Amino acid sequence: MSMRTLPLLFINLGGEMLYILDQRLQAQNVPTEKTSKVMNDIICTLFSKPFMEELFKPQDMYSKRTQRAVLIRLAHSSIMRLNQASMDKLYDLMTMAFKYQVLLCPRPRDLLLVTFNHMDAIRAFVSDTPAILNQVEETYQQLIKVYTPLSDGEFQLLRQTLLMCFQDLQIRVSAFLKDKVQTCSGRFVLPLGGPVPCGSEVPGLIRYWEACRGQEVCHLFPSGGAYCGALPEGSFHMSGDRVITLGTNISVYSAAVPPSKPILALQMSIAPNLLAKEELTLLSHLLGSLENQDPDKTRTFYRVNLFTVDMEEEYGNCELSFQVLNIQAAKDQQAEEELARIVGEFTEKGEPSSSPRSKGDDLLTLMDELQ
């Protein structure tokens, strides 16, 4: 597992969050000054110096619960307040979008180009705010300093760590379903074709040296896809052409389709994780949202419902091939009392006979009672 995953994880997820918020706030005709205030507050919190310094320390991945808690606090670091349903859909959208980008990266090193695409869009959001712009540019320098010297093997390990983090997430998103890049089960459909990674050749040719002839022999084979030549390498500097479009704000985010219910769902009590509690406490300090801090009395908060579309209409045409079974695993006192009453009705009121009885005697007795 890579020890350098956290900066890329939070910067890219933060970028996707900003894309979604910007699109949804504009769709709901939120005043421009409020939208700008929300974006500036979130970017300022995300790229604050203490938070970035902590993220760039070599460390293991945080638990999913901790990651979610940090992103929720990040979204609420502005004057905007989201209800639980909107926050859940926002988290599902940005995680599935970044997962898709990680899967589509032509080569592991292109993860840095995806991050730079997010950074370029974030820099455009705060182009008229010099103080926040300076924070973003400092993060650019840290990314270049830390990640550009890494080898291809280290980037491959980093990509594998991200995929392990997202491997259990199979949430259906209406935009992906519409473009047919996601199945009804939530799995992504990867394309067979397109440009090959930079530095690679188009598959379909085998070369080997034949010693007896003293020459190179070539054989063609079907590659199974419509591949073409590699694109030029993107810029790994603070500015320049990134070449790839992964991580840019080109998708129109609509309402997320609710995740399908599991075939068998049981609630289990899990012992509290002390390490996770320490992570939450530390990151809460970094995000400046501890409960013991005095709230700013001058700020006026407003609540936003980001997703108002009927969710059932978004995926009503998606046929599922399994039957959902709901099991109530919690203890139900009323059900127990009813079951005890029914059992009591099958119990004879008299004292049971102490003498042993054969099965034939029981059958004769039962027939006599029925007459």
C-alpha positions in Angstrom: 0.0 0.0 0.0 1.3 3.4 -1.0 2.1 6.0 1.7 1.5 8.9 -0.7 -2.1 8.4 -1.5 -3.9 10.9 0.8 -3.1 14.1 -1.1 -4.3 12.8 -4.4 -7.4 11.3 -2.9 -8.6 14.4 -1.1 -7.6 16.9 -3.8 -9.4 15.0 -6.5 -12.5 14.3 -4.4 -12.5 17.9 -3.4 -12.3 18.9 -7.1 -15.2 16.7 -7.9 -17.2 18.1 -5.0 -16.6 21.7 -6.3 -17.7 20.7 -9.9 -21.0 19.2 -8.5 -21.7 22.1 -6.2 -21.1 24.7 -8.9 -23.4 22.9 -11.3 -26.2 22.2 -8.8 -26.1 25.7 -7.3 -26.4 27.3 -10.7 -29.2 24.9 -11.7 -31.2 26.0 -8.6 -30.6 29.7 -9.4 -28.7 30.4 -6.2 -27.4 34.0 -6.4 -23.9 34.4 -7.8 -22.4 36.0 -4.7 -23.6 33.1 -2.5 -22.2 30.6 -4.9 -18.9 32.3 -5.0 -18.8 32.5 -1.2 -19.5 28.8 -0.9 -16.8 27.9 -3.4 -14.2 30.2 -1.9 -14.8 29.0 1.6 -14.5 25.3 0.7 -11.3 25.9 -1.4 -9.8 28.0 1.4 -10.4 25.2 3.9 -9.2 22.4 1.6 -5.9 24.1 0.7 -5.2 25.5 4.2 -1.6 25.2 5.1 -2.0 23.0 8.2 -4.3 20.6 6.4 -2.0 20.2 3.4 1.0 19.7 5.6 -0.7 16.9 7.4 -1.9 15.3 4.1 1.5 15.3 2.5 3.1 13.4 5.4 3.8 9.7 4.4 1.1 7.7 6.1 -1.4 4.9 5.5 -4.9 5.4 4.1 -7.5 6.6 6.5 -10.6 4.5 7.1 -13.6 5.1 4.8 -15.6 6.4 7.8 -12.9 9.0 8.4 -12.6 10.0 4.8 -16.4 10.5 4.6 -16.4 12.6 7.8 -13.6 14.9 6.5 -15.4 15.5 3.2 -18.7 16.2 5.1 -16.9 18.8 7.3 -15.3 20.2 4.2 -18.6 20.7 2.4 -20.1 22.3 5.5 -17.1 24.7 6.0 -19.0 27.4 4.1 -22.3 29.2 4.7 -24.1 26.3 3.0 -25.8 23.5 4.9 -26.8 20.3 3.1 -29.4 17.8 4.4 -28.5 14.2 4.9 -30.0 13.0 1.6 -28.1 15.7 -0.4 -24.9 15.0 1.4 -25.2 11.2 0.7 -25.8 11.8 -3.0 -22.9 14.3 -3.2 -20.5 11.8 -1.7 -21.7 9.0 -4.0 -21.3 11.2 -7.1 -17.8 12.5 -6.4 -16.4 9.1 -5.3 -17.8 7.2 -8.3 -16.6 10.0 -10.7 -13.1 9.8 -9.3 -13.2 6.0 -9.3 -14.1 6.1 -13.0 -11.2 8.4 -13.7 -8.7 6.2 -11.9 -9.9 3.2 -14.0 -9.6 5.1 -17.3 -6.1 6.4 -16.7 -3.9 5.2 -19.6 -0.9 4.7 -17.4 -0.4 5.1 -13.6 1.6 8.3 -13.9 -1.4 10.0 -15.5 -3.0 10.1 -12.1 -0.9 13.2 -11.6 -2.3 14.8 -14.7 -5.8 14.0 -13.5 -5.0 15.8 -10.3 -3.5 18.8 -12.2 -6.8 19.0 -14.2 -8.7 19.3 -11.0 -6.2 21.9 -9.7 -6.5 23.9 -12.9 -10.3 24.1 -12.5 -9.9 25.0 -8.8 -7.5 27.8 -9.7 -10.0 29.2 -12.2 -12.7 29.3 -9.4 -10.5 31.5 -7.2 -8.7 33.5 -9.9 -10.1 36.8 -8.5 -9.2 36.0 -4.9 -5.4 36.4 -4.5 -5.1 35.1 -1.0 -6.8 31.7 -1.8 -5.1 31.6 -5.2 -1.7 31.7 -3.4 -2.8 28.7 -1.3 -3.6 26.7 -4.4 -0.3 27.6 -6.1 1.6 26.4 -3.1 -0.1 23.1 -3.3 0.9 22.9 -7.0 4.5 23.2 -5.9 4.1 20.5 -3.3 2.6 18.1 -5.8 5.4 18.7 -8.3 8.1 18.3 -5.6 6.7 15.1 -4.1 5.2 13.2 -7.1 7.2 14.0 -10.2 10.3 12.1 -9.0 8.3 8.9 -8.3 9.0 5.9 -10.5 6.4 4.1 -12.6 6.3 1.3 -10.1 5.5 3.7 -7.2 2.7 5.3 -9.3 1.3 1.8 -10.0 1.3 1.1 -6.3 -0.5 4.4 -5.7 -3.1 3.6 -8.3 -3.7 0.1 -6.8 -4.2 1.7 -3.4 -6.9 4.0 -4.7 -8.6 1.1 -6.5 -8.6 -0.9 -3.3 -10.2 2.0 -1.5 -13.0 2.2 -4.1 -13.4 -1.6 -4.9 -16.6 -2.0 -2.8 -18.3 1.1 -4.3 -20.8 0.2 -7.0 -23.3 3.0 -6.9 -25.4 3.7 -10.0 -25.1 7.3 -11.4 -27.7 8.5 -13.9 -25.1 10.3 -16.0 -23.0 7.2 -16.3 -26.0 5.0 -17.0 -27.2 7.4 -19.7 -23.8 7.3 -21.4 -23.8 3.5 -21.1 -20.5 3.4 -19.3 -22.0 1.8 -16.2 -24.2 -1.3 -15.9 -27.3 -1.6 -13.8 -25.3 -3.4 -11.2 -23.0 -0.4 -10.7 -20.0 -1.8 -12.5 -18.1 0.4 -15.1 -17.8 -0.6 -18.7 -14.2 0.0 -19.9 -13.7 0.8 -23.6 -11.7 -1.5 -25.9 -9.8 0.9 -28.1 -8.6 4.5 -28.3 -5.1 5.9 -27.9 -2.5 3.7 -26.2 -0.5 5.0 -23.3 2.3 7.4 -24.0 5.5 5.5 -24.8 3.6 2.4 -26.0 2.9 0.9 -29.4 -0.4 -0.1 -30.9 -1.0 -3.8 -30.1 -1.2 -6.4 -32.9 2.4 -7.0 -33.9 4.9 -9.6 -32.5 8.6 -9.3 -33.3 11.2 -11.9 -32.5 14.7 -12.8 -33.6 15.1 -16.0 -35.6 18.7 -17.2 -35.1 18.8 -19.7 -38.0 17.9 -17.0 -40.5 19.7 -14.3 -38.7 16.9 -11.8 -39.1 13.9 -10.3 -37.3 10.5 -12.0 -37.9 7.2 -10.2 -37.5 3.7 -11.7 -37.1 0.4 -9.9 -36.9 -2.4 -10.8 -34.5 -5.9 -9.4 -33.8 -5.7 -7.0 -30.8 -9.5 -7.2 -30.0 -9.9 -3.4 -30.1 -9.7 -0.3 -32.2 -6.5 1.1 -30.8 -4.6 4.1 -32.3 -1.3 5.8 -31.7 -0.3 7.4 -28.4 -1.1 11.0 -27.6 1.8 13.3 -26.7 2.7 13.4 -23.0 0.9 16.0 -20.9 2.5 18.8 -19.0 3.5 18.1 -15.4 4.2 21.8 -14.6 2.0 24.4 -13.0 0.6 25.3 -16.4 0.5 23.7 -19.8 -1.5 21.3 -21.9 -2.5 18.2 -19.8 -3.6 16.4 -23.0 -6.0 14.0 -21.2 -9.5 15.3 -20.3 -9.9 13.1 -17.2 -10.5 15.3 -14.2 -11.8 18.3 -16.2 -15.3 19.7 -15.6 -16.9 18.3 -18.7 -19.6 16.1 -17.2 -23.1 17.4 -16.4 -23.8 16.0 -13.0 -27.5 15.1 -12.4 -29.1 13.4 -9.5 -27.5 10.2 -8.4 -29.5 7.0 -8.6 -30.0 5.4 -5.2 -27.9 2.4 -4.6 -29.6 -0.9 -5.0 -30.5 -2.7 -1.7 -28.4 -5.7 -0.9 -29.9 -9.1 -1.2 -29.3 -9.8 2.4 -28.7 -7.0 4.8 -28.0 -7.4 8.5 -27.0 -4.7 11.0 -24.0 -5.5 13.0 -22.6 -3.7 16.0 -18.9 -2.9 15.5 -16.6 -2.0 18.3 -15.3 1.6 18.1 -12.0 2.1 16.4 -9.8 4.2 18.6 -7.5 5.0 15.7 -10.4 6.3 13.6 -11.4 8.5 16.5 -7.9 10.0 16.7 -8.0 10.6 12.9 -11.3 12.4 13.2 -10.0 14.5 16.0 -6.9 15.5 14.2 -8.6 16.3 10.9 -11.3 18.2 12.8 -8.5 20.4 14.2 -7.1 20.9 10.7 -10.5 21.8 9.2 -11.3 24.2 12.1 -14.6 22.7 13.0 -14.2 21.5 16.6 -17.2 21.8 18.8 -15.4 23.8 21.4 -14.6 26.6 19.0 -16.9 29.6 19.2 -19.1 29.9 16.2 -19.0 33.0 14.1 -22.1 35.0 15.0 -21.9 37.2 12.0 -22.2 34.4 9.4 -25.6 33.6 8.0 -26.1 29.9 7.0 -28.6 28.7 4.5 -29.7 25.2 3.7 -29.7 23.8 0.2 -31.3 20.6 -1.2 -29.0 19.9 -4.1 -31.0 17.0 -5.7 -34.7 17.5 -6.2 -35.3 15.1 -9.0 -37.5 12.0 -8.4 -34.9 9.3 -8.0 -37.2 6.5 -9.1 -37.7 8.0 -12.6 -33.9 8.1 -13.1 -33.5 4.4 -13.0 -37.0 3.0 -13.4 -36.1 1.5 -16.8 -33.1 -0.4 -15.4 -34.2 -4.0 -14.9 -32.6 -5.9 -12.1 -32.0 -9.7 -12.4 -32.4 -10.6 -8.7 -35.1 -10.5 -6.1 -34.6 -8.3 -3.0 -35.2 -10.1 0.3 -35.6 -7.9 3.4 -34.9 -9.5 6.7 -35.5 -7.8 10.0 -32.7 -8.8 12.3 -33.5 -6.6 15.2 -35.4 -8.0 18.2 -39.1 -7.3 18.1 -40.8 -7.5 21.5 -44.3 -7.5 20.0 -43.4 -10.3 17.6 -42.0 -12.4 20.5 -45.2 -12.0 22.6 -47.3 -13.0 19.6 -45.2 -16.1 19.0 -45.4 -17.1 22.6 -49.2 -16.8 22.5 -49.4 -19.0 19.4 -47.1 -21.6 21.0 -49.3 -21.5 24.1 -52.3 -22.4 22.1 -50.7 -25.7 21.1 -49.9 -26.6 24.7 -52.4 -28.7 26.7 -53.8 -27.0 29.7 -53.6 -30.2 31.8 -50.5 -31.7 33.4 -48.7 -33.9 30.9 -48.9 -37.6 31.6 -45.8 -39.1 33.2 -46.3 -42.5 31.7 -44.7 -43.1 28.3 -47.0 -43.2 25.3 -46.3 -44.7 21.9 -46.9 -42.9 18.7 -49.9 -45.2 18.0 -51.6 -44.1 21.2 -51.1 -40.5 20.3 -52.6 -41.0 16.9 -55.7 -42.8 18.3 -56.2 -40.1 20.9 -56.0 -37.4 18.2 -58.6 -39.3 16.0 -60.9 -39.6 19.1 -60.7 -35.9 19.7 -61.7 -35.1 16.0 -64.9 -37.3 16.2 
